């Protein structure tokens, strides 16, 4: 199969991901399982390069050869949009393709706690969507941005690498910038965005201290800022932000973060018990005065106890979400324990419900 045939077959099977690597048959991820594409042979180096040339232009190929990897999005008529990461490995090429839906999923279809929807009503501050790769962080933010786009008249700027969901102008004006083709870096684009009269800024990922610093400043100066981090849990998220700064700046950052942070949503995707797909487990923190004080005092490890006792305001711990999925029969107890950061608390919650 040539590249287009592989992509077409993967789409036909409703695969979320397609992987091509030298020395093995192409594989696709359906649900949470990787399956070999039938009728294919092990990919040779020359074939891998032909697959690469099917989706990159000359400048992208030059970047790939010099840098070693490249991340971008592309479209195929009749199939959809895709995110591609091509990388050099053992002097050959590897390809990872992820399918991107044309339409932004409605928030209610994501099966997330309804309190998350209220973050779209904020006028300023910082809201973070966190979790490992493939946990749905970008989809959650896209859905929230779409609510703002539909309900408010404002200027929204997104900075992404690459652009995944396409936002059409609705009630709002939406500008989307892609790192690599529209701007050199997240930090450059974010700094420029502050001079572009935005109301809402979505930063695809806070990768470095400069981007985090500018995002905090943007939230502090009256903008509503959304972004993602590859962390699981609110305490680890807060620690990660503070720890990227030099020790002599961390007290200032704690104070700044305590002032601007509005909420953290932490997600994990877990295989369903019946093998039909994945279920989402979600922790939600809505920042209140008690949490602001803990951040300021450098005690994020105590935040979990506040989340546990604030379910009446819509907050929920990851363990409560995992327990609910186990009790409802969607996931196994073993999978829940593997993804819990507090297995003892998880078992206490399960014992109360059974």
C-alpha positions as CSV (number, residue, x, y, z in Angstrom):
1,X,0.0,0.0,0.0
2,X,1.1,3.5,-0.7
3,X,0.7,6.2,2.0
4,X,-2.8,7.3,0.9
5,X,-4.0,3.7,0.8
6,X,-2.7,3.2,4.4
7,X,-4.4,6.4,5.6
8,X,-7.7,5.5,3.8
9,X,-7.7,2.0,5.4
10,X,-7.0,3.4,8.9
11,X,-9.8,5.9,8.5
12,X,-12.2,3.2,7.3
13,X,-11.4,1.2,10.5
14,X,-12.0,4.4,12.7
15,X,-8.4,4.3,13.8
16,X,-7.2,7.2,15.9
17,X,-3.5,6.8,15.0
18,X,-1.4,5.3,12.2
19,X,2.3,4.4,12.9
20,X,4.9,3.6,10.2
21,X,8.4,2.5,11.1
22,X,11.2,0.7,9.2
23,X,11.5,-3.0,9.8
24,X,7.8,-3.6,10.8
25,X,4.4,-3.6,9.2
26,X,2.3,-0.4,9.6
27,X,0.1,-0.5,12.6
28,X,-3.0,1.5,13.6
29,X,-4.6,2.2,17.0
30,X,-8.3,1.3,17.2
31,X,-9.7,2.1,20.6
32,X,-6.7,1.5,22.8
33,X,-5.2,-1.4,20.9
34,X,-2.5,-1.4,18.2
35,X,-3.3,-3.7,15.3
36,X,-1.2,-4.5,12.2
37,X,-2.7,-3.4,9.0
38,X,-3.5,-6.6,7.1
39,X,-2.0,-7.2,3.6
40,X,1.1,-5.1,4.4
41,X,4.8,-6.0,4.5
42,X,7.6,-4.8,6.7
43,X,8.5,-1.2,5.7
44,X,11.9,-0.8,4.1
45,X,13.9,2.5,4.4
46,X,13.2,3.5,0.8
47,X,9.4,3.0,1.3
48,X,9.4,5.0,4.6
49,X,11.0,7.9,2.7
50,X,8.4,7.6,0.0
51,X,5.7,7.8,2.6
52,X,7.3,10.9,4.1
53,X,7.6,12.6,0.7
54,X,3.8,12.0,0.3
55,X,3.0,14.5,3.1
56,X,5.9,17.0,3.3
57,X,7.1,19.7,1.1
58,X,10.8,20.5,0.3
59,X,11.2,23.0,3.2
60,X,9.6,20.6,5.7
61,X,11.9,17.8,4.5
62,X,14.9,20.0,4.9
63,X,13.8,20.8,8.5
64,X,13.3,17.1,9.2
65,X,16.8,16.2,7.9
66,X,18.5,19.0,9.9
67,X,16.5,19.0,13.2
68,X,15.5,15.3,13.3
69,X,11.7,15.7,13.8
70,X,8.8,17.8,12.5
71,X,5.3,18.3,13.7
72,X,2.5,19.6,11.4
73,X,-1.1,19.1,10.3
74,X,-2.4,18.3,6.9
75,X,-5.7,17.4,5.1
76,X,-6.8,14.8,2.6
77,X,-10.0,15.3,0.6
78,X,-12.7,12.9,1.6
79,X,-10.7,11.6,4.6
80,X,-10.2,14.5,7.0
81,X,-7.5,16.4,8.8
82,X,-4.5,14.8,10.5
83,X,-1.6,15.7,12.8
84,X,1.7,14.3,11.7
85,X,4.9,13.8,13.6
86,X,7.8,12.5,11.5
87,X,11.1,11.7,13.2
88,X,14.5,10.2,12.5
89,X,15.3,7.0,14.2
90,X,18.4,4.7,13.5
91,X,19.1,6.8,10.4
92,X,15.6,6.1,8.9
93,X,12.2,7.8,9.3
94,X,9.3,7.0,11.6
95,X,5.8,8.4,11.1
96,X,3.0,8.9,13.6
97,X,-0.3,10.2,12.3
98,X,-3.3,11.2,14.4
99,X,-6.8,11.7,13.0
100,X,-8.4,15.1,13.8
101,X,-12.1,15.6,13.5
102,X,-13.3,18.4,11.2
103,X,-15.9,19.4,13.7
104,X,-15.3,20.5,17.3
105,X,-17.1,18.0,19.6
106,X,-19.9,19.7,21.6
107,X,-18.9,20.0,25.3
108,X,-21.8,17.8,26.4
109,X,-20.5,14.9,24.2
110,X,-17.2,14.7,26.1
111,X,-18.7,13.3,29.3
112,X,-16.8,15.8,31.4
113,X,-18.0,17.4,34.7
114,X,-20.4,20.3,33.8
115,X,-18.4,22.7,36.1
116,X,-15.6,22.8,33.4
117,X,-18.1,24.5,31.1
118,X,-18.2,27.5,33.5
119,X,-14.5,28.3,32.7
120,X,-15.8,29.7,29.4
121,X,-17.6,32.4,31.5
122,X,-14.5,33.8,33.1
123,X,-13.3,37.2,31.9
124,X,-9.7,36.8,32.9
125,X,-7.2,34.4,34.6
126,X,-5.5,31.1,33.7
127,X,-7.2,27.8,33.1
128,X,-5.1,24.7,32.5
129,X,-6.0,21.4,30.8
130,X,-3.5,18.7,31.9
131,X,-2.7,15.0,31.3
132,X,-0.5,12.7,29.4
133,X,-0.3,12.6,25.6
134,X,-3.5,11.5,24.0
135,X,-5.7,12.3,27.1
136,X,-8.0,14.8,25.3
137,X,-6.5,18.0,26.6
138,X,-6.7,19.8,23.3
139,X,-10.2,18.6,22.6
140,X,-11.4,19.9,26.0
141,X,-9.9,23.3,25.4
142,X,-11.3,23.4,21.8
143,X,-14.7,22.7,23.1
144,X,-14.4,25.5,25.7
145,X,-13.1,27.9,23.1
146,X,-16.1,27.0,20.8
147,X,-18.5,27.9,23.6
148,X,-16.8,31.3,24.0
149,X,-16.8,31.7,20.2
150,X,-20.6,31.0,20.1
151,X,-21.7,33.0,23.1
152,X,-19.4,36.0,23.4
153,X,-18.3,38.9,21.2
154,X,-14.6,38.9,21.7
155,X,-11.2,38.4,20.0
156,X,-9.7,34.9,20.4
157,X,-6.2,34.1,19.5
158,X,-4.9,30.5,19.5
159,X,-1.2,29.5,19.3
160,X,-0.8,25.9,18.4
161,X,1.8,23.3,17.2
162,X,0.2,22.2,15.0
163,X,-3.3,23.6,14.6
164,X,-5.6,20.7,15.3
165,X,-9.2,22.0,15.4
166,X,-10.3,24.7,13.0
167,X,-12.4,27.4,14.6
168,X,-14.8,29.3,12.3
169,X,-15.8,32.9,13.2
170,X,-19.1,32.9,15.0
171,X,-19.9,35.6,17.6
172,X,-16.2,36.1,18.1
173,X,-13.3,36.8,15.9
174,X,-10.8,33.9,16.0
175,X,-7.2,34.0,14.8
176,X,-5.2,30.8,14.8
177,X,-1.4,30.8,14.5
178,X,0.7,27.7,13.9
179,X,4.2,27.4,15.3
180,X,6.6,26.8,12.4
181,X,4.5,28.2,9.6
182,X,3.0,31.4,11.2
183,X,5.4,32.1,14.0
184,X,8.8,30.9,15.3
185,X,7.8,29.8,18.8
186,X,5.1,29.8,21.4
187,X,6.8,32.6,23.4
188,X,7.2,34.9,20.3
189,X,3.6,34.4,19.3
190,X,2.3,34.9,22.9
191,X,4.4,38.1,23.3
192,X,3.0,39.4,20.0
193,X,-0.6,38.4,21.0
194,X,-0.5,40.9,23.8
195,X,-0.3,43.7,21.2
196,X,-3.1,42.3,19.1
197,X,-6.0,43.3,21.4
198,X,-7.1,39.8,22.5
199,X,-9.7,38.9,25.0
200,X,-9.0,35.2,25.1
201,X,-5.6,33.5,24.3
202,X,-5.2,29.7,23.9
203,X,-1.6,28.5,24.1
204,X,-1.3,24.9,22.8
205,X,1.4,24.1,25.4
206,X,3.5,25.8,28.0
207,X,6.8,24.3,27.1
208,X,9.4,26.6,28.7
209,X,9.9,29.2,31.4
210,X,9.6,32.1,28.9
211,X,6.2,30.9,27.6
212,X,4.9,30.2,31.2
213,X,6.1,33.6,32.4
214,X,4.4,35.5,29.5
215,X,1.2,33.4,30.0
216,X,1.1,34.4,33.7
217,X,1.6,38.0,32.8
218,X,-1.1,37.9,30.2
219,X,-3.6,36.4,32.7
220,X,-2.5,39.0,35.3
221,X,-3.1,41.9,32.9
222,X,-6.8,41.0,32.2
223,X,-6.8,38.3,29.6
224,X,-8.4,34.9,29.8
225,X,-5.6,32.4,29.0
226,X,-6.0,28.7,28.4
227,X,-3.1,26.3,28.0
228,X,-2.0,22.7,28.6
229,X,0.7,20.8,30.5
230,X,1.8,17.2,30.5
231,X,1.1,16.6,34.2
232,X,-1.4,14.5,36.0
233,X,-3.1,16.0,39.0
234,X,-3.4,19.6,40.2
235,X,-0.6,19.5,42.8
236,X,1.9,18.2,40.2
237,X,0.7,20.9,37.8
238,X,1.3,23.7,40.3
239,X,4.7,22.2,41.3
240,X,5.7,22.0,37.6
241,X,4.9,25.7,36.9
242,X,6.8,26.9,40.0
243,X,9.8,24.5,39.6
244,X,10.7,25.7,36.0
245,X,11.7,29.1,37.5
246,X,15.0,29.8,39.2
247,X,14.8,29.6,43.1
248,X,15.1,33.4,43.5
249,X,11.9,33.9,41.4
250,X,9.7,31.2,42.8
251,X,8.1,33.2,45.6
252,X,7.1,35.8,43.1
253,X,5.7,33.1,40.8
254,X,3.7,31.5,43.7
255,X,2.1,34.9,44.4
256,X,1.4,35.5,40.7
257,X,0.0,32.0,40.1
258,X,-2.2,32.2,43.3
259,X,-3.7,35.4,41.9
260,X,-4.4,34.4,38.3
261,X,-5.1,30.6,38.4
262,X,-8.8,29.9,37.9
263,X,-8.9,26.2,37.4
264,X,-7.1,23.0,36.5
265,X,-8.7,20.1,34.6
266,X,-6.6,16.9,34.6
267,X,-7.6,14.0,32.3
268,X,-6.6,10.4,31.6
269,X,-8.0,8.0,29.0
270,X,-8.5,4.4,30.2
271,X,-9.4,1.4,28.1
272,X,-13.0,0.3,28.7
273,X,-13.7,-3.1,30.3
274,X,-15.5,-4.4,27.2
275,X,-12.7,-3.3,24.8
276,X,-15.1,-0.9,22.9
277,X,-12.9,2.2,23.3
278,X,-11.7,4.4,26.1
279,X,-13.3,6.2,29.1
280,X,-12.2,9.5,30.5
281,X,-11.3,10.0,34.1
282,X,-11.1,13.6,35.2
283,X,-10.0,15.7,38.1
284,X,-11.3,19.2,38.5
285,X,-10.0,22.0,40.7
286,X,-11.9,25.3,40.8
287,X,-9.7,27.8,42.6
288,X,-11.1,29.4,45.7
289,X,-9.5,31.5,48.5
290,X,-8.3,28.5,50.4
291,X,-6.5,27.1,47.4
292,X,-5.0,30.5,46.6
293,X,-3.5,30.6,50.1
294,X,-2.0,27.1,49.7
295,X,-0.4,28.1,46.4
296,X,1.0,31.3,47.9
297,X,2.4,29.4,50.9
298,X,4.0,26.7,48.8
299,X,1.7,23.9,50.0
300,X,0.1,22.5,46.8
301,X,0.2,18.9,48.3
302,X,-2.7,20.0,50.6
303,X,-5.0,21.0,47.7
304,X,-6.3,17.5,47.2
305,X,-8.0,17.5,50.6
306,X,-9.8,20.8,49.7
307,X,-11.0,19.2,46.4
308,X,-12.3,16.2,48.3
309,X,-14.4,18.4,50.6
310,X,-15.6,20.8,47.9
311,X,-17.7,18.5,45.7
312,X,-20.7,20.8,46.3
313,X,-18.9,23.4,44.1
314,X,-18.2,20.9,41.3
315,X,-14.7,19.8,42.2
316,X,-13.7,16.2,42.0
317,X,-10.5,14.2,42.6
318,X,-9.1,11.8,40.1
319,X,-9.7,9.0,42.6
320,X,-13.4,9.9,42.8
321,X,-13.7,9.8,39.0
322,X,-11.8,6.5,38.7
323,X,-14.0,5.0,41.4
324,X,-17.2,6.1,39.6
325,X,-15.9,4.4,36.4
326,X,-15.2,1.2,38.2
327,X,-18.6,1.1,40.0
328,X,-20.4,1.8,36.7
329,X,-18.6,-1.1,35.1
330,X,-16.8,1.0,32.5
331,X,-13.2,0.1,33.5
332,X,-11.6,-2.5,35.6
333,X,-10.3,-2.0,39.2
334,X,-6.8,-2.9,38.1
335,X,-6.7,-0.2,35.5
336,X,-8.1,2.3,38.0
337,X,-5.3,1.5,40.5
338,X,-2.6,1.8,37.8
339,X,-3.8,5.3,37.0
340,X,-4.4,6.5,40.6
341,X,-1.8,8.6,42.4
342,X,-3.4,7.6,45.8
343,X,-4.4,3.9,45.6
344,X,-5.4,3.9,49.3
345,X,-7.9,6.7,48.8
346,X,-9.3,5.0,45.7
347,X,-9.9,1.7,47.6
348,X,-11.6,3.6,50.4
349,X,-13.9,5.2,47.9
350,X,-14.6,1.8,46.2
351,X,-15.3,0.1,49.6
352,X,-17.9,2.8,50.5
353,X,-19.8,2.4,47.2
354,X,-19.8,-1.5,47.2
